[in-house]
Amino acid sequence: MLEVLILSLIQGATEFIPVSSSSHLILVSNYFEFENQNLMIDVNLHIGSFFAVLFYFRKDVFNFFKNKNLFLKIFISSIPVMLMGYVLVKYNLIEHLRNIKIIGWTTIIFGILLFISDKSKSKKKIDKNLNYKSAILIGLFQVLSLIPGVSRSGITITAGRLLEFERVEAAKISFLLSIPTLAAVTLFGINDLMSSGNLNFSLLNVLSIGFSFIFSLLTIKIFLKFIENFN
């Protein structure tokens, strides 16, 4: 129970800020020798984050149906990471990437890249400047987030800043892109939950989803306010 609470706090606090949630889950679990941290728990923690971003941006989600053009751009941007993610999970390749050395190097490299990208000029807006070319480029950058240590929000914000979107606009693009990506992870996780016959295991999953939802929702609110005033 305590392990799930700690992991949920880490997931909720790191999913939407530009640091890798997966790498922090792996590092903390390895350091404290947690028994409950594995890919399945990671998936369920991401389900909580998905519900949180869906709830927070519920008005924008409903506007997708009024603004089909934006919805199509977001969907197209998400296709590369979903396809590559499926391949990695299908052939069990993702486990080969879940090690401390890879996390260390990717954290350093992509942290520096984020720092550099934030120096770019800020003038573009989502409603006026997010065309299909920009959406595809950001989507391709997002594929890198499948590597532990590469933050999904961090790499998409980096891409948005390199394309000269304003800081808050780049963050909003990152949040909107998380919806279809986390939705795919959610469907995968729910399928495993339904096929699980172990009540205790199912209870842990429900708790991890609930705690992750709460901490993710708080992080989204705080981060959007923070990023208006700081780099």
N, C-alpha and C positions, 0 to 999 in steps of 0.2 A: 504493500500500500504506500509506504513512504517513498520507495523507489519510483513508483508511478507518479507520485505527486511531484517529485524533483524533476523527473524527465519531462513531465507536462509543463512545468514552469520554464525549463530550458527551451522546449519546443515553442511555446507561446511567445517567449521573449526574443527568440532569435529567428523565427520564420520570416518576419516582415521587415527586419532591419538588415542592413547589408553585411551580415556574417552568416556562415553556414550553420543551419540548425542541425543537419545530419552529423557534421563533424563534431559539434559540441556534445551531441548525444553519445557519440562513440567515445570521445575523449573522457568525459565525466564517468561514463559507465565502466570504462577500462580502469580508470584511476581508483574508483571506489568498489570495483569488482561487483557491479550490479548483476543480478541473475535475470532480470526481466528485459534487459535491453537487447533487442534483435531487430531484424528487418520488419517483422510483423508488427512489433510495438511501434516502430518508427512510422509505419503506414497509418496506424490508428491515431497517433499523435497528429499526423497531417490531416486526418479526417476532421479533427477538432478545429484545426486552423482553417480548413475549408468552410466549415459552417460559420466560423467567425467572420471571415471576409465576405461571405455571402450575406450574412446578416447586416454587417456594417454598410456594405454597398448595395443594399437591396433596392434602393431607388434607381441606381445606375443599372442594375441588372434588369429591372423592369423597363428601363429606357432602351435596352438592347432591342426590344421588340419594336420600338418606335424608330430607332436608329439602326437599321439592319446593316448599314455600311460599316459602322464601328464594330458591330458584333462579328461581321465577316472578317475584318482585319485581325481582331483578337483571336478568332478561331484559327485562321491561317497561321498566325504567329505561334500558336501552341502545337501545331501538327508535328514539327520536327522533334521536339522534346518528348512528346507522347510516343512517337514511333520508335525513337532510339531507346526510350525507357522500357518499352515493351520488349525490345530485342535483348536488352541487358538482363531483364528479369527472366524472360523466357529461357535463355540459355545460361542462366545463373552466372553471368559475367560480372554483375555488380558486386558480388562478394569479394572479387579479386581487387576491387578498388577501395574497399573499406579497411585501410590500414593507416597507421599513424604517420608514416613517412610521406605518403601522398597528401594527407591532410595538411601537414606542415608546409610543404612546398606550395600547394595551391592557395593556402591562406595568405602566404607572403606575396606571391606573384599577383594574385587577383586583388589583394588589398592595395598594392601599389598602383595597379591599373585603375581601380576605382578613384584613388587619390588624384591621378593624372586627369581622368575624365571630368572630374568635378571642377577643373580649371577652365573648361571650355565655356564659350559664350552661352548665355541663356536668353533665348528669345522665342522659342517655338512653343506652340500650344497644341494640345491633343485635338481639339475640334477643328483647327485650321491646318495643321502640319503633319498629322499622323496619316501618311499615305501608305499604299501597299508596299512600296519599297522599304520604307522605314520599319513597317510591321514585320516584314520577312527578315530583315537584318537583325532586329531585336530578338525574333524567334530563334534565329540561328545561334545567337549569343547564348540564349537560354539553355540550349543543349548542353553547354559546358557545366551547368548546375548539377548534372547527373554525377559528376565527379565529387566525392566527399571533400569538403574544404572550399568548394566553389559555391557561394551563396546564390540561390535563385534570384532573390530580390536584389542582391548586390550586383550580379552580372547584368540583369535587365536594367537596373538604374544606371550602371556604367554605360551600357549601349545607348540608353536614352540621352545621357549627358554628352556622349561622343557625337550624337546626332543633333546636339545643341537644343534639346528640350529643357525648359526651366526645371529647376530642382524638384519642386512640388509636382510638376507635370510628369517628370520622369518617374517619381515615386507612384503616382496614380496609375501610370502605364504598367508598372511592375505589379501593383495590386490587382488590376483588371486581368493581367495575364495569368495571375495565380489561380483565377477562378476555374478555367477549363483544365489547367494542369492538375490542380488539387482535386478536381472532380474526377479525373481519370484515376488518380491514386485512391480516392474514396470508393469508387466502384470496385476496384481491386480488393480493397480492405473489407468492404461489406460482404463480398463474395466469400472471403476467407472466414469472416465472422459467422456467416450462416452455415458454413460447412464444418465449423468447429463443434465437437460434441462435448467439450470439457467446460463445465459451468464456471469453474474458477477462472479459467483462462478467458472466457467470455466476459466475466465480471471485470477483470483487469482491463480489458479492452474498452468497456463502457466507461470505466473510471478515467482512463487515459484520454478518451475523447472529450469527456465533460470538462476535466481540468484544463486540457489544452485549449478548448473553446474559450473559457474564461480568461486565461492568460493571453491568448492571441488577441482577443477583442480589446483588452486593456492596452496591449502593445500598439495596435493599429491607431488607437485614439491618441496616445502619447507621442508616437513617432511622427504623425502628420503635423502635430502642433510644433514639435521640436524642429523639424526640417524646414519650416518656414523661416526660422531665424538663424539656423546654424548649418555649416557645410558638412 
